[in-house]
Amino acid sequence: MYERILVATDGSELSDHAVRHALNLAKACDAKLIALRVIPRYRQSYLEGGPILDQKMDSRVEALWTEHAQAELAAVKQAGKDIGVAVKAVVAKSDLIANAIISAAEKQKADLIVMASHGRKGYQRILLGSETQHVLTQSEIPVLVIRKKAKKK
């Protein structure tokens, strides 16, 4: 059914839940998994047109973020290896997370995107935005949204 599944992760517990689903789906479909971690670019200035901050600091911060992303993706690769799923790790740098996910899925020729969603509603959704919602509405590739069940009170 699926040959190349892209799973977007941010290293959070919720996205780890989506990664587990994507790994299991890839195993069931005998598909390859592309694990994507999008990291933002380090801010160059506080205000538009303001002075550029220390370039060495920028490079160090971006290198640190990239290192952390690669470590997270290495864990996904290992989990895939443990269950017999081939995993390709991809780190992308962009401030437009949803656009980077769609672009990576197209570039990697994915036939499914797997993402997690917090399921925020009302003002929270408006104020915090939703990368998942943006991918859902803009991607021509099917999107599987994983939500973790709410804990009973």
matplotlib code that plots the C-alpha trace (Angstrom):
import matplotlib.pyplot as plt

x = [0.0, 2.7, 6.3, 7.8, 6.4, 7.7, 7.3, 7.9, 9.3, 10.3, 11.6, 8.6, 6.7, 3.8, 5.9, 7.6, 4.1, 3.7, 7.1, 6.1, 2.9, 4.9, 7.5, 4.7, 2.9, 6.1, 6.8, 3.2, 3.5, 7.1, 7.8, 10.8, 10.6, 11.9, 12.4, 12.4, 13.4, 12.9, 15.0, 14.5, 17.2, 18.8, 17.5, 19.9, 18.5, 16.0, 14.1, 13.6, 16.5, 18.3, 22.0, 23.1, 24.1, 27.4, 27.9, 30.0, 27.2, 24.7, 26.8, 27.3, 23.6, 22.6, 25.3, 24.0, 20.4, 21.5, 23.5, 20.4, 18.2, 20.7, 20.7, 16.9, 16.9, 19.6, 17.2, 14.5, 17.0, 17.9, 14.2, 13.7, 16.7, 15.3, 12.1, 13.5, 12.5, 14.9, 15.0, 16.5, 17.2, 16.7, 17.4, 16.0, 16.5, 13.6, 11.4, 8.4, 8.0, 4.9, 6.3, 9.6, 7.7, 5.7, 8.8, 10.8, 7.9, 7.8, 11.6, 11.7, 8.8, 6.8, 3.3, 2.2, 3.1, 2.7, 2.5, 1.3, -1.2, -1.9, -5.6, -5.7, -9.0, -10.4, -8.1, -5.1, -5.3, -5.6, -2.8, -0.4, -1.2, -0.9, 1.8, -0.2, -3.3, -1.2, 0.3, -3.2, -4.6, -1.6, -0.2, -1.2, 0.3, -2.1, -1.5, -2.0, -2.5, -1.7, -3.2, -2.4, -5.5, -6.2, -5.7, -8.9, -9.4]
y = [0.0, 2.5, 2.4, 5.5, 7.0, 10.3, 10.9, 14.3, 14.5, 17.3, 15.0, 15.5, 12.6, 13.2, 13.0, 9.9, 8.4, 9.2, 7.7, 4.4, 4.4, 5.2, 2.5, -0.1, 1.0, 0.8, -2.7, -3.8, -2.3, -3.3, 0.4, 2.6, 5.3, 8.8, 10.4, 14.2, 16.7, 20.4, 22.8, 26.6, 28.9, 30.9, 34.4, 36.9, 40.0, 41.0, 43.3, 43.3, 45.3, 45.4, 44.6, 41.1, 39.2, 37.5, 35.2, 32.7, 32.4, 31.8, 29.0, 27.4, 27.4, 26.0, 23.3, 22.3, 22.1, 20.0, 17.7, 17.2, 16.6, 14.0, 12.2, 12.1, 10.7, 8.2, 6.8, 6.4, 4.6, 2.2, 1.6, 0.8, -1.5, -3.3, -4.2, -4.6, -1.2, 0.8, 4.4, 7.4, 10.4, 13.9, 17.2, 20.3, 23.9, 26.2, 28.7, 27.5, 24.0, 22.9, 24.0, 22.2, 19.0, 19.1, 19.9, 17.1, 14.6, 15.7, 15.5, 12.1, 10.9, 9.9, 8.5, 9.2, 11.8, 10.8, 13.6, 14.1, 16.7, 18.2, 18.6, 22.2, 23.9, 27.4, 30.3, 28.0, 26.8, 30.3, 31.7, 28.8, 27.8, 24.3, 23.0, 19.8, 21.8, 23.6, 20.3, 18.8, 21.6, 22.3, 18.8, 16.8, 13.8, 11.9, 12.8, 10.5, 12.5, 10.7, 11.9, 10.5, 9.6, 12.0, 10.7, 10.1, 12.4]
z = [0.0, 1.0, -0.1, 1.4, 4.6, 6.0, 9.7, 11.1, 14.6, 17.0, 19.7, 22.0, 23.7, 21.4, 18.2, 19.6, 19.7, 16.0, 15.2, 16.8, 14.7, 11.6, 12.3, 12.8, 9.7, 7.7, 9.0, 8.1, 4.6, 4.0, 3.4, 3.9, 6.5, 6.2, 9.6, 9.3, 11.9, 11.0, 13.0, 12.8, 11.7, 14.5, 14.6, 13.0, 14.6, 17.2, 14.9, 11.2, 9.7, 13.1, 13.6, 13.0, 16.1, 16.6, 13.5, 15.5, 18.1, 15.3, 13.9, 17.3, 18.2, 14.8, 15.0, 18.5, 17.3, 14.3, 16.6, 18.8, 15.8, 14.4, 17.8, 17.9, 14.4, 15.2, 17.9, 15.2, 12.9, 15.7, 16.5, 12.8, 12.7, 15.8, 13.9, 10.4, 8.9, 6.8, 8.1, 6.3, 8.6, 7.2, 9.0, 7.4, 8.4, 8.0, 9.9, 7.9, 9.5, 7.6, 4.3, 5.0, 5.9, 2.6, 0.6, 2.1, 1.5, -2.1, -2.5, -0.9, -3.0, 0.1, -0.4, 3.2, 5.8, 9.5, 12.1, 15.6, 16.7, 20.1, 19.2, 20.5, 20.2, 20.4, 21.3, 21.9, 18.3, 17.0, 19.2, 18.9, 15.3, 13.9, 11.7, 11.4, 10.2, 7.6, 6.3, 6.2, 4.1, 1.9, 1.1, -1.9, -0.2, 2.2, 5.9, 8.8, 12.1, 15.3, 18.6, 21.9, 24.0, 26.7, 30.2, 32.2, 35.1]

ax = plt.figure().add_subplot(projection="3d")
ax.plot(x, y, z, "-o")
ax.set_aspect("equal")
plt.show()
